[in-house]
Amino acid sequence: MSLENTEKILETANQRLVETNLLMEGIEDRQRKLIEHAHRLLHYIAQLTKESNAWRFRAEEMEKERNQWQTRAEVAELSLGYARRLNARLAVQTGEARCPNCGSSAITLLHGMFPTGVTSPDGGEERWYECALQCQECGHVEEVTT
């Protein structure tokens, strides 16, 4: 091998090393950027998870609150039904109850468990509670809504 040939080989090798070093620096730079991007994504995921948990907690609180209001409404509905039945009984006792059909004051209070007409195969009978005002003259029955 000649000296000239060896110098060309060394020069080419140096150029290749410089190119390889530049490529490696580019790869390392891109890896750094990729890692930074991954860290930002992890930060966003953590924020979204935190917000999601907060919304889930708020939804659970709202459901509890809704259940409390529903219970209050049911209690109020029961109280209203009791008040309506008591009002009907007092109206009959005082003679203030009138038949909406004929206007008579001959009214009696019906209340109790009455059959629906539905029977099961084992002979059991379906019943429901009813509270109503019944006119003794025309037979009209006005249900007291509960």
Buried (B, 14 or more C-beta within 10 A) or exposed (E): EEEEEEEEEEEEEEEEEEEEEEEEEEEEEEEEEEEEEEEEEEEEEEEEEEEEEEEEEEEEEEEEEEEEEEEEEEEEEEEEBEEBBEEBBEBBEEEEBBBEEEEBEBBEBBBEEEEEEEEEEEEEEEEEEBBBBBBEEEEBEBEBEB
